[in-house]
Every structure is written in structure tokens, then in C-alpha cells.
Amino acid sequence: MSNPDLERVTIRPMDEYNQKLVSYVHPPNWVNPQPADVYDLVVIGAGTAGLVVAAGVAGLDLGLKVALIEKHLMGGDCLNVGCVPSKTIIRSARVVGEIWDAQDLGVNIPQHNIDVDFPKVMARMRRVRAGISHNDSAERFSSLGVDVFLGSGRFASKNTVEVGDKTLRFKKAVIATGTRAAQLSIPGIEKAGYLTNETVFSLIQQPERLAVIGGGPIGCELAQAFGRLGCEVVLFHSGSHLLNKEDAEAAEILQKVLISEGIRVVLNSKLEEVVTVTGGKRLYFSGNGHRDSVTVDEILVGAGRSPNVESLNLEAVGVEYDKRQGVKVNDYLQTTNPKIYAAGDICMNWKFTHAADAAARIVIKNTLFSPFGLGRSKLSNLVMPWVTYTHPEIAHVGLYEHEAQKLGIEVTTIKIAFNSVDRAIADGEESGFLKIHHKKGSDEILGATIVASHAGEMISEVTTAMVNKIGLSKLSSVIHPYPTQAEAIKKAADTYRRTLLTSNTKKLLGFITKLS
């Protein structure tokens, strides 16, 4: 029996893979359950934060009643229009990059005849996404004991949420509705049409010419991926260099790579107008003092996010919010209504899946256990790594040097260039580096940046050290397999240890060496 009130969701193209996806994360025959008398926790939004909260509370086996509400696709951005589809496409694009570099490694491949089957790349993405989707499915969460409601949730009173014709009473609630791509105020762009992360993965035919707006992580990742898959790409960025929030040296390396791969990078750009013309869409822009135009087949907007706060009726429950920044929370992820919490992109500057996961765990502890005197967890205590999944990858954790200086913390920076790391030399990947910032006069690690092919796999060692207060001295004693690129971390730790040798200690060691 189907639910007549359930809005049917489709994703282009509705092939076997997307049909499988939808059958899991927004099944058309889903019937919302009869609500419990009262829920210990009602969660609005089934993206990463909402899923982790719901599964975590249900998994405690304490007999708590949990309701989870989702109006579109369970799994949120990460599964459907973010991490999973983008990284799957990036994997295909990385193969092309390896072919481009093959000749330098002694492997001769006819580079101008690389046959990228774009529809097959996109079909593989849809197959992978559908295969993963059961983890986030309505069926699975229902089997965990969570009451899953598909439909739009809105607060109706101080302790109720409405979903369709159902009313859910709650003791506490969590807002985890995430964000969406922001609309850009460029004259003509709405009429001409454009893609965002929410629609680009529905492509089945390769656009020959692609404009990407935004030189942040999303823009850079997708610009490089689509460029490698055969699109002629122009990347617009309003800043003076790409990834302007990132370490400047790291951003410079990536910028040079993108340009070397044939991507046209327009910095200090201002997009003035978009006009539909015969054969495409023409963008008029100014950049570095010059006015120009370019005609493309598709425009991909990869800049800016807007919080999903509309239609929640937050005023009814006294939850303050900002239409640009999202729901306002304190360090415990508590909103201005003490019975309502928020987690994930809807309320945090860190808009990462792993950040939403970590925030959800804070919410579980603070909603369920802190009333019993077990302590509350703070968002500010998290040590948050992140990665830009370009090639090379750029990974970071902790403070940048300029951030430490603003906080009045004196730092010393150790830089290990990968042209001094044997495995990086053997791999032909010498342009990257590792930077570790430590407190001056101490081995305490404050932050790190890694630029390498698999920087995202390497940053966790530094993150682990920071979380567990392991300084550079102890890292120096960790044996790293030789040869690995992660050996750069040991090299940095050894560099610090050598600074501990005072002139008198060096003289003593020299004297002992002569005696032996």
C-alpha cells in the first residue's frame, strides 16, 4: 500500500541504478508509521548528521523512541550529490591523469587517443552510489527501531512536529536539514540555466565546454575532474588565487597543475551577464582589468551554500536563525530553545561529512547523558581535518600559521619538501610538501598541511597525534615503513628533535664519538 501524501521523487536519468537508489532512500511505496505517543528524540533531516543521531540513539538499546524525518532523499548531500558521486568520478579522472604522466614513467601510451566513455563514467557513478545507498535506506533505519517519516517536517508548537497529516510529540528535537547550492545574482544566469552539485551528476552526455564558477574545493575538484574527462574548462574565481582559504603555497601548486592541464583559470573575476546564444551560453566577465566573454555548453556553479531553514517554522519554537548562516547554536550545539539541538551544515562552518558525523555524536551525548551529570561535549574541542580531493590532494588539520599569529601564539614551522622523500621521488610526485606548525619552544603540534597524491590518507596520523597530545618528540620514535610518502612526517619530527641538541650537547656527543 502506497502513501498518497508522499511526494514521488525521481532523479535523472531514471535508469536501473537511480531506480534502485530511490527505492532505498525515498521508496515510493513507503507508508509513514503511526506516531508514538511521545518521542524521546525527533530528528528533522536524514543527511549524515541526522542519520548518525538517529542510529546512535536507537543503537543504545535503552528503549528510547526516535523519529527521523526526511522530505527528499535519505543520505543527504554526501550520498546523493556530494562525496560519493564526486569521488567516484574523480577516480575515473585520476586514471586519465596517470595516463598523461605515463610517458615520464617509461610507459608509452598514445595520449591524444585516450577514449573516455563519459556516459559509462557517469553510469558507473550511479551504480556505485546505488550500491552504497542501502546503508542510508528507510528500510535499514526502520529495522534499527527508528520511526522513519518521509515528507516535510515543520514545528507546530513547542513540543510537536507535523509531517503531512501526522503530528509527532517530542521531548527533544534535532535540526539537521543541511544546506543547498546558493543562488548567484548574475543577470541572465537563471534564464540560461546552470548546474550545481545537485544536478551535475545527472549528466549523461559530456559537455564539450564547461564553465565552473568558484575556485574553492568543490569548484577545483570538479573543474579538474571534468577537464580530465575531456571537457574544455574555464574556471572563474573572484579571489587572487584559487583556494584562497588554504595554505598559499599549497594553493599555488594546485593552480599551476590546473593550468598545465589546460584549464583556463580566470582570477579576480566578476561575472557580469549570461546570455543564451546559438550553440551555447555566453558569459560576459571582467578579470584583472580586462573585459571578455566565453561561450560554453554548460555552467556549473560551485560557490556558496544556503541553509535549509525555510518551512521549518522555527519561530514557533523560539529557534533563532540567519538565512545565510543557518541555525544559531552554542558550543554544545544547543539552539536558543534548550530542548532543540542542531548538527551538520545547517549550523556549522565545517561543511564536511565527517564534521557532521562528529557533531552528531556530540548531540547524542549532550541530549541524552548530560542531564545525568555525565558532562557535555563541546564543538570547539574537535580537531577537524579536511581534504580537497584534487590531484595532488591538499589535506589540512588544526591552525594555519596566520591563524596562530592572530591568536597570539608563536609558532615554528617545519617544512619537508617531497623532493627529499625517497618514495615521492620514485613515484615521480616531488612537487608536494608537508608543513607542520608547532608551538615555539615546544613539540606541541598546532596544525599541518600536506600536498600529495594521497594527502587525505596521511593527514590522519597528524590528527591522531594532535587529539592524543602526542608531540613531535614521540612521533620521531614511531617507525615508518620505508619507502612511503608518510615518511615525511617522521622527517619533520626528526627535524624537531635535532633542534633540541644544544651546542654543549653537540660538543659532548662529538667528544664521546672520538673516544669510541
Secondary structure, DSSP 8 states (H G I E B T S, - for coil): ---TTS-----SS-SHHHHHHHHHHS-TT-------S-EEEEEE--SHHHHHHHHHHHTT-S---EEEEESS-TTHHHHHHSHHHHHHHHHHHHHHHHHHHGGGGT----GGG----HHHHHHHHHHHHHHHGGGG-HHHHHHTT-EEEES-EEEEETTEEEETTEEEEEEEEEE---EEE-----TTHHHH--B-TTTGGG--S--SEEEEE--SHHHHHHHHHHHHTT-EEEEE-SSSSSSTTS-HHHHHHHHHHHHHTT-EEE-SEEEEEEEEETTEEEEEEEETTEEEEEEESEEEE-S-EEE--TTS-GGGGT--EETTTEE---TTSB-SSTTEEE-STTT-S---HHHHHHHHHHHHHHHHTGGGTS----GGG---EEEE-SSSEEEEEE--HHHHHHTT--EEEEEEEGGGSHHHHHHT--S-EEEEEEETTS--EEEEEEEETTHHHHHHHHHHHHHTT--HHHHHTS---SS-TTHHHHHHHHHHHHHT--HHHHHHHHHHHHH-
